[in-house]
Amino acid sequence: MGRPFFPIKNFPILKKVYKNEISKEKALEFFSMDLSNMINSAKQIEVNKIKTPRVEKEVIGKCPKCRKNVHESEKSFYCEGFKDEPKCNFTLWKNNKFFEEKGKKLTKTMAKSLLSKGKVNVKGLKNHDKGRTLKTILNVLREDLGYFVPEPEIVNAKNFGVPQNRERIYIVGFHKSTGVNSFSYPEPLDKIVTFADIKEEKTVPTKYYLSTQYIDTLRKHKERHESKGNGFGYEIIPDDGIANAIVVGGMGRERNLVIDHRITDFTPTTNIKGEVNREGIRKMTPREWARLQGFPDSYVIPVSDASAYKQFGNSVAVPAIQATGKKILEKLCY
């Protein structure tokens, strides 16, 4: 049993009881009066209720089925129409097996992109889950949303005037109100473009050249994977070669290194470990990445290198989109 609590101001009363100066009964009477006064005072205190502001749920995008808002939960991105009658069961699960098999997780950024652009830039979609994933997507577009959708096609950017091996699945749809019921994707161009065609004309700043220590790390990393039978690792693109698909994160830049011996000043301009390598190994510049995606040199890059790499890596290949768009316009205008 715990010890009784008495306010500090009552200690003198206890002291008087201890010295037999007052009786225990008198002391209890005093304590009772004091406690009663405390209770009455407490009743007069007004307690203001704290009103917590209502937190509005972030809108991730619009539901492709009912056009209501899509929100994020712990496990998914869901349509707010799930409580309606009839309810909308549209859901994007974060643990989507398609993305997991690609070593990715369905993030909020990816969900926003899917809902706003309807774009999944992975060619594996065509064969994922034995074709059932793509079949589900096409059924929603054709049956639920009323679009004429020809069979999707894998389009490679290298066939449309850029030196980048970038395969992406293209899905084109025409609403039934357009009356379009046939479509052919653009034919590849008879034009071979290599990295030499988009290479920087002038000497590239030293900051794009790799340090000796980083090159050593990349080589050891590649050796470890090769010993396990994996082809993962850095890659050097020759001037007469075609770049790998540029992507954000992972080994996106390291899988598209080049040799450029025009450098003469090996003084580091950034904080690096080791020295600037003498082998001429460097990253491609943001301008070269822009050219790989088909952006004209008149396109201004006002952001930092890190942001530019990210934006161009997430972009589509402009010439491939232009060719596809031209075919769409031909159907709508003629």
N, C-alpha and C positions, 0 to 999 in steps of 0.2 A: 504494500500500500504506500502510495506516495506521500510526501510530507505536505502539510497544509500550506497554502499560499497566503501570506499576509502582506499588505502594502508596507513599504519601508516606514511610512509615517506612523504605523502602529507598533513599531518595535519598542518605543518608550512605555507603552501600556503593558507589553509582555514583561518588560524589565521590572515594572512595579508589582506585577503578579509574583514574579520570582522572588522579590524582596518582601512579599506579604504586605505591601503597602495598600493594595486593593484586592478584593476577593475575585475569584475566577468568574463568579456570576456577574459581577459588575463589568468585568472585562468583556465577557460574551455579549452583554447588553450593548456595550459601546461598539463592539464589532458589528452587531446586527444593525444598529443605526447607521453605521458607516457604509455597510454593504447595501442597505436600502437606498441611501442617498446616491450611491454609485449607479444602481439600477435605474433610478428615476432620471438621472442625468443622461444615461445612455438612451433612454426612450425618446429624449428630446432631440437627439442628433439625427439630422436628415441624411439619409443615405441616397446619394444620386446614382441612379442606374446608369451604367456605362453602356452606351449604344455603340456597338461595333459596326463599322460601315460594311455594307454588302460588297463582297468582292466579285466583280464581274468576271466570268470565265472567258479566257482568251479564245477568240475565234480563229481556228486553224485554217478554215476555208469553207467553201460551200459544198454541200452534199451533191454528188453527181446524179442522184436519183430523185430527191425531192427539193433540192436547192435550199434547204435549211442549213443552219450553222453546224459546223463540225467542231467538237471540243476534244481536249485531251484528258484521258484518265491515266491511272497508273499502268494499265496494261494495253491500252488501245487509243485510237482516235475514233470517236463515235459521233453519229448524227443525233442531234437533240430531238429528232422526231421519233425516237424509240418509244416514247410514251403516248404517241398519237394513235388514233384509230382511223384507218389502218396504220399500223406502226411501220416506221422505216428501220430496217435492220442493217443499214450500211455501216461497216466497221473496217478499220485498218488496224490489224493487230501488230503490236510492236515486236512480238516474237515470230514474225512472219518467216516461214521456212525458206522462202525464196531468197530473202536478203541474208539470212543466216548462212546459207550455203555459199554465198558470195563473200562471207566474212564481214558482213555489215549488219547494222541494226537500224530498223526503221525509226529515224529520228524525227523531231518536230519539223526541222528544215526540209527533210525529204518528203514528209507528209504534205507540207504546204506546197511544195513543188508539184507533187502528184495531183493535188486538188486544183491548183491554179493552171497548170500546163498540161496535165494528163500525160506526163512524160516519164517513162521508165527507161533509162538509157543503158540497159543491159541486154545484149542479144540473147542471153540464156533464157529469157522469158519465153521464147518460142518453144523450147523443149522442156521447160520446167514442169515437174510433176507429170511427165508424159504428155504434156500439152494441155493438161486440165486447167492450169492457171490462166493461160491465154484464152482458152475456150470460155472461161467464166467472164473474163473482161469483155470479150466479143459479144457474149450473150447479153450483158448489161447494155452495151452500146446499141446492139441491134434490136433486142426484144423490149428492154425496159425504156430506153431513151429514143427509140425510133430513128436510128441512123442507118444509112446504107454504108457498110464497112467492107471493102474488098479485103482479101487475105493480106495480112501484114507482110512486109518485106524487110529483109536486113539490108541496109544501105551502108556502103563503106565510103568514107570521106575521100579516100585515096583515088576513087574513080571519078571525082568531080573537081580535080584541079588543085588539090593540096597534098603535100607529102606526109600524110598521117594515116596510119592503118587504124581507123576508128570505125568499128562496126556497131551500128545501133539499129534497133528495130523501129520501124516507122509504121504507125497506124493512122490511116486517113479515114475520115468519116464525113458523109454528107447527110444533112438532115433530110427526112423524107419530103419536106416542103420544097426542096430544090428540084426534085424530079430526077436527080442524077442516079443512074443505076449501073454505071460501069466506070472503071478507072484503071489506068496503067501507070506504074511508077516510072520515073525517068531512067533512060538508058545511060550506062556509063560512057564517059567521054573518051575519045581516042587521044588522050593527052597524058604523058608521063611526066610527073613533076618529082624532083628529088630535093633533099635538104639543101643542096647547093643553090637551088633557085630561091630559097627564102632566107639564106644565111645573111647575117649582118654584113653590110658592105665595108664598114670601118672596123678598126681594132676595138675589141670589146673591153670595157673596164675590168681592172684586175679583180674586183669583187666577185665576178662570176666564175673565176678559176678556183678549183678545189685545192684544199691544203693537202700536203703530203700525208699528214696523219689521217685525214678523212678518207683519202683514197686507199690507204692501208686497211682501214676499218671496212670499207666496202668490199675489198678483195677477200678479206678473211670471211666476211659475211657470206659472200657468194660461194666460196670454197666449202663452207659448212653445209650449205644447202645442196650443192652439187654432190657432195659425198653421200647425201641422203636420197639422191635421185631426183631432186627438185631443180627446176630451172629458174628459181627465183633469184634475183640479184640485179646489180647495175648492168647497164648496157651502153655501149658506145655506138652512135649512129654515124656511119661514114657519109661523106659529102654526097655520094651517089646513091645513098640509101633512103629509106622511108621511115619516119619516126613511129614509135609505138604510140598508142592512144595516150594523150596527155590527161592526167587525172589529178584530183586533189588528194593530198595525203599519201601515206604509204611511201612507195618508191617512185612516185609520179615523175619527179624531176631526174632522179638517178637512173631511171630506165631510158632516159633520152639525153645522155651526155654526148658531147662532141669533142673532136680534136681540132684545136685552132692554135697554130704556132705563131700567129702574128703578134703576140704579146712581147713587149720588150722591157717593161718595167715590172719587176716581180716584188715590189714593195707592197706588203699587205695594207689594204685600206679599211679592213674590218678586223674585228678581234677574232683571230683564228688560232688553232693549235697547230704548231709546226710551221712549215714554210709554204709559200705558193709553189705548186708543183711545176716542174720544168718539162713535163710531157705534153703540155698544151691541153690538158683535160679540163673542160669547163661545162657549166650548165648552159642550157639555152637561155636566152634573154626573154623577158616578157614580150618584146616586140616579135621575136621569132615564134613564140607561142601564139601570138595574135595571128601571125601569118599562117601558122599550121591550121588555124580554125577558119582561115579565109577572110580575116578582117583586112581592109585596105590600110595602107600606111598613113592615110589621112585620118584614121581613127585615133583620137587623142587618148593617151593612157594617163589620167590625172592622179592615179592612186599609187600607193607604195608597191614595191615589187611583190611582197607577200600577198597583198590583196589582188594584184594583177594576175599572179599565177592561179590563185583560187578562182577568180572570175572567168578566166579563159579556160581553165580546166573543167569548169561546170557548164561551159557554153556548148552550143551545138555547132557543127561545121556549117558555116554560112552558105557555101556553094551548094551543098547537098540539100539544105533547106530551100534555097532559092529555086533549084531545079524542081523540087517536089511542089513548091508553091506555084510555079509556073504551070505545071500540069493540072493543078487544082483550078487555077484561074481559067485555063482553057475549057474545062468542063462547065464552069459557072457562067462564062461569058459567051460561049459559042453554042 
